[in-house]
Amino acid sequence: MARKKNTVRDKRAAIAREPRATTREEQAEGLQETTQERRLSSARIVSVPLGQIVLDRYQPRPVLPASGDLREKFFRGELNWRKTASRWLEMASEDPSMERQVKALLEMGESIEKLNQIEPATGAWREVEDGNYKMFLLTGERRFWSVGLTAVKKGMEGDPHLECRELEEDALSPERQIAENETAEPLSAVGKARAIAALILNKLDLPPELDRSADDPPTDHEYYRSVLDLEKITGKKYMPRGIWEEVGETMNMGRPYMTQHLNILNLPEKLQHRADRYDLPERVLREILKLPSSLWEKAIRLAAEEDYTVADIQEISAEKKEKKKKKELSPVVKAARRMKSFWRVSKGVNSEEAFSQMATEFAAGQEKEELDGLITALETFLNQLKIRTENME
């Protein structure tokens, strides 16, 4: 082990004396030969083909949509970046919220192509096979997909490149990822919920089913949601001492506010992605979570597409309660209300012939016993109605 570290130091010194490749072509041609050397320099910016980049599915800001298993198939390795981008473009043509996201990514891709990439992505080289390394991205997934989508949209062949700043592998920490994400663009409420969960889970002893490096790792949705049931994953009901304080310091949040964000993880995966795409505030999502789960999708759509506020969401809740009250009305009240409706409609029936026709229509298909029961009930009702009219005099 010690010999390997010395070799690393020797190679870093050698790299410092070597001239840096200055063109994309030179970098692409020499990528295979110099991959191991490049990963040793934390200051170097390299141009990496998309096919040699590995994305972190557990990063706090989800980019790939969960719809149609697109996200799952890509991260399981069933689809490469090109097939994923192609399907994504097709799906976006039928989904307004996805179309909005893809349009923004394509605009970013155009900007990168015309003006070059101003801010590099960040990542570290990791060995995936003997002597073969890939760039594991810490930040920059949106830039990755903006370049990929643009290439597919324009029918470009070959792998486009992404400018990446090399980091040491031990720099791939949740804390650094969150800090760099927040610096580039503030996380949405969903992104903050995932970030808080990541920081907590990183400090716990997790069971094998939550091992992110396993051959069959959990989905990011399963991984982050697990934080909502500490007893299941740690065997204890309460958070170990000091973790809330450490996470709060990183996130610059108090414990109650962090807890409110974690509650967002109760939303189904697709709704989390939609809330993230539209950057819905935590306060609005908090109010949505108070609604019955059957209304969550509708409420998120209204908040996203029609700018529903907290007050608007509360009105949905009030309407639901009113409908529930109506469902709980007694048979007596329901019958009385229907009799009033009957009376309003029957005011136009003012001749014996019309009443005869109405009786014929009503009796059609009814059994004699049912009609006898109705006549008895109506007679009782009429007697009671007469008593009340007499008391009105």
VOGU-3710 file (C-alpha; in Angstrom, 3 decimals, decimal comma):
1> markkntvrd> 0,000/0,000/0,000  2,828/2,359/0,938  4,579/1,609/-2,362  1,451/2,644/-4,276  1,329/5,997/-2,453  4,984/6,665/-3,311  4,250/5,878/-6,950  1,397/8,389/-6,891  3,669/11,096/-5,500  6,355/10,324/-8,103
11> kraaiarepr> 3,819/10,564/-10,927  2,387/13,828/-9,582  5,886/15,297/-9,668  6,352/14,062/-13,226  3,032/15,598/-14,302  4,095/18,981/-12,929  7,021/18,956/-15,380  4,890/17,959/-18,388  3,242/20,525/-20,704  -0,547/20,460/-20,546
21> attreeqaeg> -2,549/19,465/-23,676  -4,016/22,638/-25,071  -6,558/21,376/-27,595  -9,575/19,125/-27,304  -8,171/16,844/-30,024  -4,900/16,368/-28,179  -6,721/15,660/-24,954  -9,078/13,150/-26,587  -6,209/11,292/-28,323  -4,164/11,078/-25,177
31> lqettqerrl> -7,011/10,317/-22,788  -6,461/6,551/-22,577  -2,697/6,856/-22,069  -2,747/9,677/-19,532  -5,934/8,963/-17,590  -4,136/7,579/-14,567  -1,710/10,532/-14,521  -4,414/13,168/-14,925  -6,407/11,904/-11,965  -3,486/12,792/-9,700
41> ssarivsvpl> -3,710/16,556/-10,238  -6,430/18,425/-8,345  -5,926/21,670/-10,302  -6,037/20,318/-13,852  -9,021/20,987/-16,147  -9,521/18,286/-18,757  -11,944/17,716/-21,615  -13,622/14,343/-21,068  -15,886/12,471/-23,531  -19,363/11,915/-22,114
51> gqivldryqp> -18,951/8,167/-22,515  -16,112/8,211/-19,972  -18,064/10,113/-17,334  -20,022/8,428/-14,535  -22,842/10,438/-12,935  -23,723/10,308/-9,268  -27,355/9,223/-9,008  -27,351/10,239/-5,329  -26,498/13,885/-5,859  -29,031/16,257/-4,235
61> rpvlpasgdl> -30,244/17,926/-7,433  -32,045/15,276/-9,556  -31,825/16,002/-13,272  -32,949/12,921/-15,185  -36,733/12,438/-14,857  -38,188/9,396/-13,130  -40,944/9,059/-15,752  -40,941/5,989/-17,958  -38,090/4,363/-15,963  -35,674/6,578/-17,921
71> rekffrgeln> -33,647/7,466/-14,843  -33,545/3,897/-13,543  -32,511/2,381/-16,879  -29,699/4,896/-17,335  -28,244/4,375/-13,870  -28,545/0,590/-14,173  -26,477/0,821/-17,351  -29,285/-0,385/-19,648  -29,164/2,864/-21,643  -26,094/4,918/-22,537
81> wrktasrwle> -26,128/8,725/-22,507  -27,067/8,961/-26,202  -30,105/6,629/-26,046  -31,196/8,286/-22,809  -31,008/11,770/-24,331  -32,913/10,577/-27,415  -35,755/9,092/-25,347  -35,785/12,144/-23,116  -36,364/14,421/-26,107  -39,247/12,203/-27,264
91> masedpsmer> -40,867/12,192/-23,811  -40,508/15,962/-23,485  -42,636/16,512/-26,575  -45,600/15,024/-24,679  -45,001/16,473/-21,197  -45,082/20,305/-20,743  -43,117/20,296/-17,481  -40,432/18,033/-18,953  -40,366/20,110/-22,137  -39,654/23,199/-20,050
101> qvkallemge> -36,705/21,474/-18,382  -35,286/20,103/-21,641  -35,609/23,501/-23,336  -33,529/25,094/-20,575  -30,881/22,357/-20,909  -30,741/22,787/-24,690  -30,275/26,537/-24,266  -27,405/25,819/-21,879  -25,934/23,382/-24,424  -26,092/26,018/-27,181
111> sieklnqiep> -24,380/28,512/-24,906  -21,597/26,041/-24,064  -21,114/25,229/-27,756  -20,907/28,886/-28,834  -19,113/30,459/-25,878  -17,268/27,413/-24,511  -17,893/26,152/-21,018  -17,323/28,972/-18,553  -17,610/26,924/-15,353  -16,145/23,402/-15,454
121> atgawreved> -17,799/20,398/-13,858  -15,891/18,736/-11,022  -15,024/15,103/-10,507  -12,356/12,546/-9,749  -10,898/9,640/-11,691  -11,736/6,174/-10,404  -10,492/2,835/-11,613  -13,394/0,807/-13,040  -11,262/-2,018/-14,467  -7,580/-2,872/-14,385
131> gnykmflltg> -5,862/0,186/-15,819  -9,101/1,827/-16,995  -10,429/4,928/-15,285  -13,589/6,988/-15,585  -14,431/10,440/-14,350  -16,930/10,282/-11,464  -18,769/13,586/-11,481  -19,254/15,455/-8,215  -21,052/18,442/-9,770  -22,084/19,387/-13,279
141> errfwsvglt> -24,775/16,850/-14,202  -26,937/19,589/-15,772  -23,991/20,605/-17,952  -23,444/16,939/-18,863  -27,020/16,543/-20,076  -27,118/19,940/-21,767  -24,153/18,879/-23,903  -25,624/15,418/-24,520  -29,118/16,613/-25,437  -27,692/19,244/-27,801
151> avkkgmegdp> -25,522/16,642/-29,532  -28,497/14,296/-30,078  -30,785/17,143/-31,144  -28,272/18,192/-33,809  -27,502/14,633/-34,911  -23,824/14,920/-33,954  -21,762/11,728/-34,150  -19,215/10,624/-31,606  -18,928/11,670/-27,978  -19,058/15,389/-27,172
161> hlecreleed> -16,749/16,539/-24,372  -17,326/18,115/-20,984  -14,755/20,327/-19,301  -14,005/18,885/-15,839  -11,841/20,112/-12,996  -9,999/17,162/-11,499  -10,278/16,536/-7,778  -8,632/14,008/-5,528  -10,908/10,997/-5,005  -11,205/11,665/-1,277
171> alsperqiae> -12,793/15,044/-2,146  -15,973/13,291/-3,343  -17,872/14,019/-0,147  -21,550/14,998/0,345  -20,443/18,174/2,117  -18,366/19,367/-0,833  -21,037/18,335/-3,328  -23,693/20,344/-1,477  -21,417/23,360/-1,082  -20,527/23,402/-4,791
181> netaeplsav> -24,154/22,897/-5,842  -25,296/25,797/-3,677  -22,525/28,006/-5,051  -23,474/27,260/-8,676  -27,236/27,534/-8,146  -29,250/27,357/-4,890  -30,883/23,984/-4,310  -34,656/23,707/-4,518  -36,637/22,572/-1,471  -36,499/19,015/-2,844
191> gkaraiaali> -32,748/19,345/-3,390  -32,272/20,554/0,182  -34,341/17,639/1,499  -32,101/15,192/-0,376  -28,977/17,040/0,795  -30,031/16,867/4,444  -30,847/13,168/4,067  -27,473/12,507/2,396  -25,560/14,217/5,196  -27,438/12,280/7,882
201> lnkldlppel> -27,138/8,896/6,151  -23,426/9,478/5,536  -22,924/9,632/9,308  -24,865/6,441/10,142  -23,994/2,754/10,024  -26,362/1,624/7,294  -27,629/-1,900/6,557  -26,373/-3,729/3,417  -29,529/-2,931/1,433  -28,570/0,766/1,566
211> drsaddpptd> -24,980/0,235/0,419  -24,511/2,640/-2,496  -21,448/0,734/-3,763  -23,188/-2,658/-3,887  -23,725/-4,549/-7,148  -27,453/-3,884/-6,804  -27,548/-0,487/-5,030  -30,771/1,152/-3,825  -32,405/3,776/-6,017  -31,774/7,327/-4,872
221> heyyrsvldl> -35,476/7,556/-3,949  -35,217/4,467/-1,702  -31,936/5,692/-0,242  -33,146/9,156/0,739  -36,571/7,997/1,987  -34,899/5,554/4,357  -33,967/8,490/6,610  -37,659/8,827/7,510  -37,517/5,525/9,429  -34,402/5,671/11,601
231> ekitgkkymp> -35,495/2,761/13,758  -35,654/0,476/10,731  -32,155/1,319/9,502  -30,333/1,824/12,815  -32,458/-0,075/15,335  -32,855/3,112/17,372  -35,749/5,580/17,545  -33,611/8,680/17,932  -30,853/10,358/15,965  -27,372/9,761/17,435
241> rgiweevget> -26,109/12,685/19,486  -24,510/15,536/17,574  -25,677/14,653/14,054  -28,467/17,253/13,879  -25,979/19,923/14,955  -23,344/18,866/12,400  -25,820/18,696/9,537  -27,414/21,979/10,589  -24,041/23,687/10,473  -23,450/22,482/6,897
251> mnmgrpymtq> -26,959/23,389/5,740  -27,195/26,572/7,827  -30,588/25,433/9,161  -32,182/24,721/12,503  -33,487/21,274/13,346  -37,231/22,103/12,934  -36,641/23,544/9,453  -34,544/20,528/8,459  -37,309/18,204/9,675  -39,862/20,099/7,581
261> hlnilnlpek> -37,650/19,640/4,525  -37,199/15,922/5,194  -40,993/15,526/5,195  -40,891/16,375/1,465  -39,351/12,928/0,926  -42,793/11,455/1,702  -43,876/12,545/-1,777  -43,711/9,910/-4,535  -40,578/10,120/-6,687  -42,289/11,582/-9,765
271> lqhradrydl> -43,928/14,326/-7,714  -40,590/15,180/-6,097  -39,053/15,570/-9,550  -41,889/17,821/-10,711  -41,639/19,943/-7,559  -37,881/20,216/-8,126  -38,248/21,194/-11,804  -40,585/24,042/-10,842  -38,583/24,959/-7,712  -41,682/24,806/-5,481
281> pervlreilk> -41,015/26,361/-2,043  -40,894/24,210/1,069  -43,794/26,121/2,611  -46,061/25,281/-0,332  -44,981/21,623/-0,275  -45,571/21,519/3,465  -49,176/22,609/2,904  -49,611/20,090/0,081  -48,471/17,278/2,369  -51,331/18,134/4,737
291> lpsslwekai> -53,807/17,185/2,003  -54,944/13,589/1,447  -52,336/11,820/-0,691  -54,931/11,440/-3,454  -54,765/15,233/-3,950  -50,976/15,627/-3,960  -50,544/15,291/-7,716  -53,325/17,791/-8,457  -51,995/20,278/-5,893  -48,419/20,082/-7,198
301> rlaaeedytv> -49,653/20,571/-10,753  -51,622/23,668/-9,700  -48,691/25,036/-7,701  -46,321/24,412/-10,618  -48,429/25,496/-13,570  -50,813/28,034/-12,029  -48,608/29,461/-9,261  -50,867/28,318/-6,417  -49,753/29,852/-3,120  -50,046/28,492/0,415
311> adiqeisaek> -53,437/30,221/0,733  -54,618/28,616/-2,526  -53,568/25,157/-1,315  -55,414/25,762/1,941  -58,563/26,457/-0,082  -58,225/23,024/-1,688  -58,117/21,586/1,817  -61,227/23,577/2,816  -63,096/22,350/-0,278  -62,175/18,769/0,586
321> kekkkkkels> -63,492/19,182/4,115  -66,733/20,712/2,819  -67,247/17,781/0,468  -66,619/15,402/3,329  -69,300/17,134/5,400  -71,736/16,748/2,541  -71,011/13,037/2,381  -71,801/12,726/6,082  -75,339/14,189/5,787  -78,060/12,001/7,285
331> pvvkaarrmk> -80,637/10,242/5,035  -83,364/12,559/6,472  -81,502/15,731/5,391  -80,621/14,248/1,997  -84,287/13,245/1,392  -85,556/16,691/2,407  -83,118/18,388/0,024  -84,145/16,131/-2,822  -87,826/16,844/-2,113  -87,050/20,548/-2,401
341> sfwrvskgvn> -85,363/19,904/-5,740  -88,393/17,881/-6,850  -90,706/20,730/-5,850  -88,678/23,318/-7,789  -88,740/21,156/-10,918  -92,414/20,128/-10,603  -93,743/23,699/-10,450  -94,182/23,514/-14,191  -96,419/20,460/-13,824  -99,854/22,119/-13,323
351> seeafsqmat> -102,466/19,913/-15,001  -103,975/16,525/-14,257  -102,748/15,261/-17,616  -99,187/16,354/-16,791  -99,323/14,690/-13,363  -100,672/11,535/-15,012  -97,770/11,510/-17,426  -95,291/12,114/-14,587  -96,809/9,205/-12,590  -96,530/6,934/-15,623
361> efaagqekee> -92,864/7,875/-16,125  -92,092/7,337/-12,442  -93,890/3,987/-12,140  -92,197/2,530/-15,221  -90,012/-0,403/-14,205  -91,045/-0,262/-10,522  -92,531/-3,194/-8,585  -96,001/-2,839/-6,987  -94,578/-3,371/-3,491  -92,089/-0,556/-4,010
371> ldglitalet> -94,793/1,825/-5,226  -97,047/0,912/-2,273  -94,177/1,677/0,089  -93,566/5,002/-1,649  -97,256/5,971/-1,427  -97,283/5,204/2,320  -94,119/7,245/2,844  -95,482/10,170/0,825  -98,771/10,113/2,739  -96,885/10,198/6,049
381> flnqlkirte> -94,701/13,024/4,746  -97,751/14,999/3,537  -99,497/14,609/6,913  -96,427/15,976/8,672  -96,201/18,797/6,145  -99,862/19,717/6,804  -99,217/19,916/10,559  -96,420/22,420/9,912  -98,533/24,540/7,574  -101,319/24,636/10,203
391> nme> -98,830/25,910/12,784  -97,813/28,702/10,401  -101,294/30,308/10,543
//
